[in-house]
Amino acid sequence: MFYTYILRSSIDGTKYIGHTSDLKKRLQNHNQHQSKYTSTKAPYILIWYCAFLTKDKAINFEKYLKSSSGFAFSNKRLI
């Protein structure tokens, strides 16, 4: 399985959207400052995720959520 996920920073409330094949390990990486982009805003809380059968679908949905229409969709329907 592959996952698209949304995290929220406990520091300032900013959101991070990503994809992974191991959701638990990826969340640990974010919270242990092992991810360059998110290291300054840890700890993070997982606020939403979705499982996909293929990596391509997870990546495509991540890209959609990062677009302007996907941003509006996630704020209205997901979180």
Buried (B, 14 or more C-beta within 10 A) or exposed (E): EBBBBBBBBEEEEEBBBBBBEEBEEBBEBBBEEEBEEBEEBBBBEBEBBBEBEEEEBBBBBBEBBEEEEBBEEBEEEEE
